[in-house]
């Protein structure tokens, strides 16, 4: 809100929107009242509620946002590019989009591009005529034609050869496909969902992914956050996986998991994300000997040994995002607090020995300096540390 007579700059407006504002209306503007009334009316229109999904955990705000995005894009026929690290659930969200779409009664065809040799990619996608090449003893319609009226999910699309990308772009633009070995263009009707765990923009810049296809795919994007940014979801995910294991293996369901075991799972970085969590929980339950709860001692040793997170995982990313969104972030103060906490811990462990503390601080403390302890002493002076 600005006082009468003040005019917000463009940056003020952008900052306000980034912090969650629906619109910015200068009170001194001649049409301020009309705009305010119009915006209030728009805000009074209720959102179409997102259907309940029992097989996807949406405890955290970031996971709720992903499901809401999926619900909204499902009502359209637009192509969608899903991005995110390996194991974040891109195929799960793709199936959800298909299930919520008007195409739900037609086929859902998942294709892993990385699993198909480059020389067979075109034949697999677009099909081939009889005699198109050695071994083509009968015609094959191809996966795109098989998805008629439904949805095609191309996983790891960054592994698609450039020549195949050109032909795929033609299919998306004109809705026609030509099989190998013939010059007939056939009409096709399918919705394309593509996924990748890589940043495609650098690949486009390097000429390793087609710019035109990227532009066509990236009109609508959904990014799936890694598990380490969905800490609130972990307890519910663990409970869901324990329930699934009991149902699939027809075993009694355990009552739960102890707080100590849950803390160990929360401290692990989960490079394989939800897929790795599922594997860990299933392994844990396979070897569980007795009792009604998962104990710390039941977890695989590699999880306990890897529960000390690397420095880049010390920060709670979801909390940082929330402070940035709300305009409460003071980056300099946050960095100083982290430095002070690390310095205090290193000095405590080393008994106040600056050289040993420097080695414990890792990259900050280990350098080419003849006196590595000088780094710690300099930090103490800069932070005015009196501990």
N, C-alpha and C positions, 0 to 999 in steps of 0.2 A: 504494500500500500504506500502510495506517495501522497504528500500533502498537496493541497490545491496550489496551482501555479508551478509545481514541479513537473518536469517531463522526463520520464524514464528513458534511458539510452537503450539502444538495441541490445547491448550486452546485459543490461538489467532485465530486459524481457526474456532473453534466452536463459539467463540464470534462474529466473523465477519458474520458467517452464521445466527446466531440468530438476528443480526442487519439488515439482509436483503440481504447479499451477495449471489450471485449465485454460485460462486466458489472462492477459494483463490489460487493464483498462485504466488509463489516466483519468482521475476524477475531474480534471479540468477540461477534458475533451467535450466538444459540443454535443456529441452523441453518446456520452458516457452512460446516461440513464437507459437509453434504448438498448445499448450493447449489454449492459448489466442484466436487464430484464431478459433479453434473448439468451444469454449464457445461463441464467438461472433456470429458464424453461428447458434448455437442453440438458442440464444436469439433473432435472427432475424426471427425465425419461429413464425408466429402469433398464438396466442391462439385462440382456437375455441370459438367464442363469446357465452356467456350465453344468452339463450332466455329471452325475456322480460316477466316479471311476473306482471300482474296488481293487483293481489289480495294480494301481499306480499310487504311490505315496505322495501326498501333496501337503505335508505338514508345514514346510517352509514356504516363505513368500515367493522365492525364486521358482520352486517347482509348481506352485499354483499358477504363476505367470505363464509357464510353459504350456500347461494344460489349457489355460484360457486361450492362448494363441492358437493351439491346435484346434480348439472348438471353433474359433472364428474362421480360420482358413479352410476348415472342413466344409464350410457352407459355400465355398467358391470352387471354381475349376482350375485355379491358378497352379502352376508348378511351384514347388516349395523346395528350398535348399535347407537341409538340417545340418548343423555343424556342432561339433563337440568332440571331446576326447574319446578314445576307445572305451567302450563299456558304459557309456552314459545313457544308453537306451534309445538310440535314434530309430531303430527298427520298431521298437515298442510304440513310440510316438507316431511313426508312419502308419502302423496298423490301426492306431486309434483314430487318426485323421480319416483313413479309409472307412472305418466302422461308423463314423459320424457323418460321412458324406452321402450324397444321393446315390453314389456308386456302390454302396455297401453290399448290395445283393449280387454284384458282379465280381470277377476274380481279383485277388490281390496277388501280384506276381513279384516276389523278392528276387533280386539278381545281385550277386556279389561280383562286382567287376574285377576285383583282384584275383578271384578264383578262376577266371576264364582266360586262357592264353590269348595274347593279342591277335594272333592269326585266326582265331576262331570267334572273336568278339562280334564281328559283323554278321556272320552266319547265325550265331546264337540269337542276336537281337532282331535282325531283320528277316531271317529265314533264307531259304535258297530253293532254286528250281531243281528238278531232277537233272542230273548230268552237269550241274554248275561247276563241279570240280570232281577230282578222283575220289570215289567213295560216296558221292551223292546219288545213291541208287533210287531214292524217292524224294519227293518234294517235302520241304519242312516250312511251316508257316512262320516260325520264329516267336520269340517271347512277347514282342510288342503286339503282334496280332492275337496272341493267346489271351492278352489282357483286355480284349475288346469290351468297351463299356466299363471297365474297372480301373485299377490303379497299378502302375509299375513303380517299384521301389528299387532304384539303382544305388546300392551301397558302394562306398569307396569309389565314387565316380572319378576321382582324380587319377585312377589307374586306367581310365579309358584312353585308347590311342587317339591321337589328333585326327587321323583320317575318319575314325568312327564318330568323333565328336561333330565333324562337319555334317555327316549324314544324319546324325541324331538331331542337330539343329534344324535341318530341313523338315524332319518329321514333326518337331514341335511347332514350327512356323506354319506349315501347310497341311498337317494332319494326313500325310500320305507316306507310304513306305514302299520301297522297291526291293524285292528279294534278289539275292545274288543270282546271276545267270539269266536275268530277264530285264526287259526295259518297260515293264508295266508298273504304273504307280497305282497302289491300292489305298483306299480311304481307311484310316484307322481312328479309333476314338478311345483314348485312355488318358488318365491323369498321371503326370510324372512327379514323383517325390525322389529327390536325390540326397545323398548324405556323404559327408566326408569328415575325417578327423584332422585334416590339414587346412591351413589357411590358403585358399585358392588364389587370392590376389597376388602374392609373390610369384606363384606358378604362372599366372597370366603374364606378369611383367617379364618373366624369364622365357616366355614362349612355350612353356610346357603344358599349358592348358588354354583352350581357345577363349579369347576375349568375348566373342559373340555368344558362345554357349553360356559362359559365366554370367553375362548380362541378362540372358534369358532366364537362367535359373535363379539368380539372386534377387529377383523382384520381391519375392517373399522369402524371408529367412526366419528360422527358429534356431536359437542357440541353446543347447542343453548344457547346463553348468556341471562341472565335475563334482564328485561326491564331497570333496573337501570343502566346497562352498555351500553344501547342503547339510550342515551339521545337525540341524533340527530334525531332519528326516531320518537320521540313523536309527534311533530306537524303533520307529515304526517299520523301517525296512527290515531290521533284524527280526522283529516279531512276524512280519509277513513271510519271510523266508523260512522261519521255523514252522509256521503253519503249512506252507507249501510242501516242505520236506515231509512232515507228518502225513499229509494227504497223499503225496506221490508214493511214498514208501510204505504207507499203511502202518505207521507206527504211532504210539501214543504221543500226543503233543506235550512238550515240556511246559512247565508253568511260566518260565521266563528266563531271564539272564541277570546275573548279579551286577551290582553297580560297578564293581571293580573290573569285571570283564567288559562291560559296556564302555568304561573309560579307556580301556586299552584299545578297543576298536576305534573309538573316537580320536585317539592319539595317532593312529596309523594314517599315512598319507594317501593310501588307496590309489596308486597309479593306474590300476585296472578298473577303478570306479565300481559301479553297481555289479557288474559281472564278476569282478574279483571278490566283492563282498559275498555274493551268492555262493561262489565256490568255497570260500573260507567257512561260511556257516554250514554248508552241506558237509564239508570235510569234518568239521567239528562234531556235527551230529552223528556222522557215521561212526566215529571213534568214541562217542560218549558212552561211558560204561554203566553209570547208574546215577540216580538222583533226578530231581525234578527241575533243576535250573542249570544253565550253562555257567560254569565256573571259569575263573581266570586260567586255571590249570588245564581246562579243556581246549583252549585256543591253540592253534598251531604255533610252534616256537618262532617261526619267521615273523609272525605278527607281533609277538612280544618283543623280539629283538629289533624290529623296525618301527616300534611305537614311538621312539624318540624322533620327532619330526625334524626335517631339515629346517634351516633358518628361514627359508622362504615360505614355510608352512606354519611358522609361529604365529603370524598375524591372522586374526579371525577375519577372513575376507568378507563374509556377510555383514559383520559389524561395521567394517570400513565402508562398505557400499551404502549402508544405512546412514552413517554419519555424513558421507558425501552428499547423498540425496537430500538429507534434511538441512544441509548447510552448516553442520556442526563440526566439520573437519578442520583441524589445524595441523597440517602435515609436519611442520617444523617441530611442534610440541610432541607429536606422536613419535617421530624419529628419535627425539631426545629421550623420551620415556623408555623406548626400546633399548637405546644405547646404555642408559643408566641402569636398567634392569640387568642387561648382559654383563656390564662392568661389575656391578655389585656381586652377581653370582660367581663370576670368574675370580674375584678377589677373595670371596668367602671360601671357595674350593681350594684356592692356592695358598690359603693362610696369609694373604696380604702380599705374597711374592709377585712383584710386577712382571718379571720375565715369564714366570710360569702362567700367570693370568693371561699374558699376551698370547701364549701358545694355545691356551684354552679357548680364546676368542676366534680362533681360526684365521680366516682371510684378513681380518683387520689387524691381528697381532703378528702374523707371520709375514715378514717382508725381508728386504735386503739390508735393513738397518743392522748395524753392528750391535746395537743395544735394543733388542726387541721390547724390553720393558719400557723404553722411552715412549712407545705408542700408548701404553696404558697410562703412564704419567701425564702425557699430553691430554688424553681423554679426561683424566681427573681434573686437570686445570680448566679445560674447556667447559666441562659440565659442572664445575665448582663442587666436585664430589668430596664429601667430608667423611665418608664411611670408613 
